[in-house]
Amino acid sequence: MKIVLGSDERTLLTDEVGAMLRERGAEVTLVGPPGGEHEQWADVGRRVGELVASGQYDTGVLFCWTGTGASIAANKVKGVRAALCTDAATAAGARRWNDANVLVMSLRLASTEVAREMLDAWFATEADESEAANIAKLEEATGR
């Protein structure tokens, strides 16, 4: 599995999540300060979104201080359904009912343990096929 991980700042949490993804056997590409390049949250969110939407990556994991700005930026990219999650149940629901393809976390709120729980839920949950019509409506409504 190929995963793009992006953040506007490098923190212990971003490093730990990168390690957790590699433990799962994922090939991880870093965007923004975790990868050594300074970028603003809007640019990181957009780049992660573009890389996932292009099909180069299976999913994305994205951070900013609140998670809000990065999720908004990623969602500006056609084909991206970025979900700002604060717990495992929300992450599972985002995958199940929204077919979310970018998991967004708050650097301010997420602990290492909560991040691990969210990743576990994210990767254990498949999209509910009965929601396909709703997803298609989102794509139509946004012109994407």
Residue pairs with C-beta under 8 A, 6 or more apart in sequence:
1 24
1 25
1 26
1 27
1 58
1 59
2 26
2 27
2 29
2 56
2 57
2 58
3 21
3 26
3 27
3 28
3 29
3 57
3 58
3 59
3 60
3 61
4 28
4 29
4 30
4 31
4 48
4 51
4 52
4 56
4 57
4 59
4 60
4 61
5 14
5 17
5 18
5 21
5 28
5 29
5 30
5 31
5 34
5 48
5 60
5 61
5 62
6 30
6 31
6 32
6 34
6 44
6 45
6 47
6 48
6 60
6 61
6 62
6 63
6 70
7 14
7 31
7 32
7 33
7 34
7 44
7 62
7 63
7 64
7 70
7 107
8 32
8 33
8 39
8 40
8 41
8 44
8 63
8 64
8 65
8 70
9 32
9 33
9 63
9 64
9 65
9 107
10 32
10 33
10 34
11 63
11 107
12 112
13 63
13 105
13 107
13 110
13 111
13 112
13 115
14 33
14 34
14 63
14 107
15 34
16 112
16 115
17 61
17 63
17 105
17 115
17 119
18 28
18 30
18 34
20 115
20 116
20 119
21 28
21 61
21 119
22 28
24 119
24 123
29 35
29 51
29 57
30 36
31 37
31 39
31 44
31 47
31 48
31 51
32 38
32 39
32 43
32 44
32 47
33 39
39 47
41 64
41 65
41 69
41 70
41 73
42 69
42 73
43 73
44 62
44 64
44 70
44 73
45 62
45 64
45 69
45 70
45 71
45 72
45 73
45 74
45 76
45 82
46 73
46 74
46 76
46 77
48 60
48 62
48 70
48 74
48 102
49 60
49 73
49 74
49 75
49 76
49 77
49 80
49 82
49 102
50 77
51 57
51 60
52 58
52 59
52 60
52 74
52 77
52 79
52 80
52 101
52 102
53 77
53 78
53 79
53 80
59 101
59 102
59 103
59 122
60 74
60 82
60 101
60 102
60 103
61 102
61 103
61 104
61 105
61 119
62 70
62 71
62 74
62 82
62 102
62 103
62 104
62 105
63 70
63 104
63 105
63 106
63 107
63 110
64 70
64 104
64 106
64 107
65 106
65 107
65 108
66 106
66 108
66 109
67 84
67 104
67 105
67 106
67 107
67 109
68 84
68 106
70 82
70 104
71 82
71 83
71 84
71 102
71 104
74 80
74 82
74 102
74 104
75 81
75 82
78 139
78 142
78 144
79 101
79 139
79 144
80 101
80 102
81 94
81 98
81 99
81 100
81 101
81 102
81 135
81 138
82 100
82 101
82 102
82 103
82 104
83 90
83 91
83 94
83 98
83 100
83 102
83 103
83 104
84 104
84 105
84 106
85 91
85 94
85 103
85 104
85 105
85 118
85 122
86 105
86 106
86 109
86 110
86 114
87 114
87 117
87 118
88 114
88 117
88 118
88 120
88 121
89 121
90 118
91 103
91 117
91 118
91 119
91 121
91 122
91 125
92 121
92 122
92 124
92 125
94 100
94 103
94 122
95 121
95 122
95 125
95 126
95 127
96 125
96 126
96 127
96 128
96 131
97 128
97 131
97 134
98 131
98 135
99 127
99 131
99 132
99 135
103 118
103 119
103 122
105 115
105 118
110 118
127 135
